Amino acid sequence: MTAQPSGAESVTNQPAPPYQVVVACDFSPLGDRAVTEGLRACAQHAAAALHVITVAAEGPRGVILPGAEAHFIPHAEARERMQAHAGKLVDQFLAQGPALPMEHVAVYVATGLPSERIIALATAVDADLIVLGTHGRHGIGRMLLGSVAEEVVRRAPCGVFVIRPRDFLAGEKVPEIQPPLKAGEHALLPFHSAPTYHYIHRMSRESGRIMPSI
């Protein structure tokens, strides 16, 4: 008669839960770098999920997404723009060769304080990592931007990867040799909506061709 294994010995091989990454994107070059780093982090795991969030300003005529175009647009259009922007960044990442262990990227447009919305999403999805940029500005600019990263680092339920601009050296901004950015170009402002999804293509390991997602 064959002995049955004890409870301690009968361990099932359950698949590891996906590595959850939350990225804050504000349509700036630094925000785009954050999305790329989030994709790179996902590519290093067998199973992963990427959540890209932006925070916009809400008003009676719609919402204002972060970036240079400071005007109200309908909620649905804001979601479409965010999804298209995230999709472009995913396509650029895949064009460089790395395969991704997921078939879609969750895209969120939220309202409220940026730091609170980022932390709330990270808590809701049980994130393993938050990726966001900080522009390292002083005065009012720091209150609107740098403090977001500081608050997220202080209150985050997981690890935080903070990206600084390339013109930031030893904690101080290098003197500018080009005209400053337009007002509001890197603003993180408030808005709320349910997530949408950008479906990505899967790389065929056998042929190296891009295969349609299932």
C-alpha positions as CSV (number, residue, x, y, z in Angstrom):
1,M,0.0,0.0,0.0
2,T,1.4,3.3,-1.0
3,A,1.7,5.9,1.8
4,Q,0.0,9.2,1.2
5,P,2.2,12.3,1.5
6,S,1.6,14.4,4.6
7,G,0.2,17.9,4.3
8,A,3.7,19.4,4.8
9,E,5.0,17.2,1.9
10,S,2.2,17.7,-0.6
11,V,3.0,21.2,-1.8
12,T,1.4,22.3,-5.0
13,N,3.3,24.3,-7.5
14,Q,1.2,27.4,-7.6
15,P,2.2,30.0,-10.2
16,A,3.8,33.1,-8.7
17,P,1.5,36.1,-8.7
18,P,2.3,38.8,-11.3
19,Y,4.8,41.5,-10.4
20,Q,2.6,44.6,-10.0
21,V,4.1,47.9,-11.2
22,V,2.4,51.3,-11.0
23,V,3.7,54.2,-13.1
24,A,2.8,57.9,-12.9
25,C,2.7,59.5,-16.3
26,D,2.3,63.2,-16.9
27,F,2.8,63.3,-20.7
28,S,6.3,64.9,-20.2
29,P,9.6,63.3,-21.4
30,L,10.3,62.5,-17.7
31,G,6.9,60.8,-17.4
32,D,7.6,58.8,-20.6
33,R,10.9,57.6,-19.1
34,A,9.0,56.5,-16.1
35,V,6.7,54.3,-18.3
36,T,9.7,52.9,-20.1
37,E,11.4,52.0,-16.7
38,G,8.1,50.4,-15.6
39,L,8.0,48.3,-18.8
40,R,11.6,47.3,-18.2
41,A,10.8,46.2,-14.7
42,C,7.9,44.1,-16.0
43,A,10.1,42.5,-18.7
44,Q,12.4,41.1,-16.0
45,H,9.6,38.9,-14.5
46,A,7.8,35.8,-15.8
47,A,4.5,37.3,-14.9
48,A,3.8,41.0,-14.5
49,A,1.1,43.7,-14.7
50,L,1.6,47.4,-15.5
51,H,-0.7,50.1,-14.3
52,V,-0.2,53.6,-15.8
53,I,-2.0,56.5,-14.1
54,T,-2.3,60.1,-14.9
55,V,-4.0,62.8,-12.8
56,A,-5.9,65.6,-14.5
57,A,-8.0,68.7,-13.5
58,E,-11.7,68.2,-13.6
59,G,-14.2,71.0,-14.3
60,P,-17.8,71.6,-15.5
61,R,-16.7,71.4,-19.1
62,G,-14.6,68.3,-18.9
63,V,-11.0,67.7,-17.8
64,I,-7.6,69.1,-18.4
65,L,-4.8,66.5,-18.9
66,P,-1.3,67.3,-17.8
67,G,0.9,68.8,-20.5
68,A,1.2,71.9,-22.7
69,E,-2.4,71.9,-24.0
70,A,-4.3,73.4,-21.1
71,H,-7.9,73.2,-22.2
72,F,-10.9,71.1,-21.2
73,I,-11.8,68.0,-23.1
74,P,-14.5,65.4,-22.6
75,H,-13.8,62.5,-20.1
76,A,-14.0,59.9,-22.9
77,E,-11.5,61.8,-25.0
78,A,-9.1,62.1,-22.0
79,R,-9.2,58.3,-21.6
80,E,-8.6,57.8,-25.3
81,R,-5.6,60.2,-25.3
82,M,-4.1,58.5,-22.3
83,Q,-4.5,55.1,-23.8
84,A,-3.0,56.2,-27.1
85,H,0.0,57.8,-25.4
86,A,0.6,54.7,-23.3
87,G,0.2,52.5,-26.4
88,K,2.8,54.5,-28.3
89,L,5.3,54.1,-25.4
90,V,4.6,50.3,-25.3
91,D,5.1,50.0,-29.0
92,Q,8.4,51.9,-28.8
93,F,9.6,49.6,-26.1
94,L,8.7,46.4,-28.0
95,A,10.4,47.8,-31.1
96,Q,13.7,47.7,-29.2
97,G,13.4,43.9,-28.7
98,P,12.4,43.1,-25.1
99,A,9.3,40.8,-24.8
100,L,6.7,41.6,-22.2
101,P,5.0,39.0,-19.9
102,M,1.5,40.5,-20.3
103,E,-1.0,41.1,-23.0
104,H,-2.3,44.5,-21.9
105,V,-1.5,47.5,-19.9
106,A,-4.1,49.1,-17.6
107,V,-4.5,52.8,-18.0
108,Y,-6.1,55.1,-15.4
109,V,-7.2,58.7,-15.4
110,A,-7.8,59.9,-11.8
111,T,-8.8,63.0,-9.9
112,G,-7.6,64.4,-6.6
113,L,-4.1,65.0,-5.2
114,P,-1.6,63.2,-7.4
115,S,0.3,61.6,-4.5
116,E,-2.9,60.3,-3.0
117,R,-4.2,58.9,-6.3
118,I,-0.9,57.1,-7.0
119,I,-0.7,55.7,-3.5
120,A,-4.4,54.6,-3.6
121,L,-3.8,52.7,-6.9
122,A,-0.7,51.1,-5.6
123,T,-2.5,49.9,-2.5
124,A,-5.5,48.7,-4.5
125,V,-3.4,46.5,-6.8
126,D,-1.0,45.4,-4.1
127,A,1.9,47.0,-6.1
128,D,5.5,45.7,-5.8
129,L,6.9,48.9,-7.3
130,I,5.9,52.5,-8.0
131,V,7.8,54.4,-10.8
132,L,7.5,58.2,-11.1
133,G,9.6,61.2,-12.0
134,T,10.6,64.3,-10.1
135,H,11.6,67.5,-11.8
136,G,13.5,68.7,-8.7
137,R,12.2,72.3,-8.8
138,H,12.2,74.8,-6.0
139,G,9.5,77.2,-4.7
140,I,6.1,76.8,-6.3
141,G,7.4,74.3,-8.9
142,R,8.6,72.1,-6.1
143,M,5.3,72.3,-4.3
144,L,3.5,71.1,-7.4
145,L,6.0,68.5,-8.6
146,G,8.8,67.6,-6.3
147,S,6.5,67.2,-3.3
148,V,4.5,64.5,-5.2
149,A,7.5,62.2,-5.3
150,E,8.5,63.0,-1.7
151,E,5.0,62.2,-0.5
152,V,4.8,59.0,-2.5
153,V,8.1,57.9,-1.1
154,R,7.0,58.7,2.4
155,R,3.7,56.9,2.2
156,A,4.1,54.2,-0.4
157,P,3.1,50.6,0.5
158,C,6.0,49.3,-1.7
159,G,9.3,50.2,-3.2
160,V,9.5,53.5,-5.2
161,F,11.8,54.2,-8.2
162,V,12.2,58.0,-8.6
163,I,13.6,59.3,-11.9
164,R,15.3,62.7,-12.0
165,P,16.0,64.7,-15.2
166,R,19.3,64.3,-16.8
167,D,20.2,68.0,-16.0
168,F,20.0,67.3,-12.3
169,L,23.4,66.9,-10.6
170,A,24.1,66.2,-6.9
171,G,20.7,67.3,-5.8
172,E,20.8,70.7,-7.6
173,K,19.6,71.6,-11.1
174,V,22.3,72.4,-13.6
175,P,22.0,76.0,-14.9
176,E,19.8,76.1,-18.0
177,I,21.3,76.8,-21.3
178,Q,18.0,76.5,-23.2
179,P,14.8,78.5,-22.8
180,P,12.6,77.1,-19.9
181,L,9.7,74.8,-20.6
182,K,6.3,76.3,-21.3
183,A,4.1,77.0,-18.3
184,G,2.2,73.8,-17.2
185,E,4.2,71.5,-19.5
186,H,5.0,69.1,-16.6
187,A,2.0,69.8,-14.4
188,L,0.4,67.0,-12.5
189,L,-3.2,68.1,-12.0
190,P,-6.4,66.4,-10.8
191,F,-9.3,63.9,-12.6
192,H,-11.1,60.5,-12.1
193,S,-12.2,57.6,-14.2
194,A,-12.2,53.9,-14.4
195,P,-9.2,52.1,-16.0
196,T,-9.0,51.4,-19.7
197,Y,-6.6,48.9,-21.3
198,H,-4.1,49.2,-24.0
199,Y,-3.7,45.7,-25.6
200,I,-0.1,45.0,-26.7
201,H,1.3,42.5,-29.2
202,R,3.2,39.4,-28.1
203,M,6.6,38.5,-29.5
204,S,6.8,35.0,-30.9
205,R,9.9,33.4,-29.4
206,E,10.1,30.9,-32.2
207,S,10.0,33.3,-35.2
208,G,10.8,36.6,-33.6
209,R,7.6,38.0,-35.3
210,I,5.1,40.2,-33.6
211,M,2.0,38.1,-33.0
212,P,-1.5,39.5,-32.3
213,S,-2.6,39.4,-28.7
214,I,-5.2,36.9,-27.8
